[in-house]
Amino acid sequence: MGVTVELQNLGDAELCRDISARIEHAFSDRQGEWRVSITGSRATENWEMRVEGPNGFERSYSLASSSGEHEPEAIGELVLKLVSPATQP
C-alpha cells in the first residue's frame, strides 16, 4: 500500500492533517500506488479532488462546502466510494 496525499490552498493546517489521516485510512487495505490531490480555490467554495491509482485509475470530483464535503469524514467516505472494491488490482 502506498498513498500520496497532496493538499493545496485549504487554509487550515489542522483540517489538512485530519483530511490526510482519513485518506490514508481509506487506502490502508488497498494495494498499489495511489495519489490523492485536493486543491482549494479562492474564487469558489468548491475544492477539486483527483484520485489516481494503479492500472490507469483516475477519478475527479468537485467537493462542495455547502454539502458538507469539506469535512474530513465526508472526504474519507467519498474516497471509499470512488475506489470501490472492483477497482483493486
Order of alpha helices (4+ residues) and beta strands (2+ residues): beta-alpha-beta-beta-beta-alpha
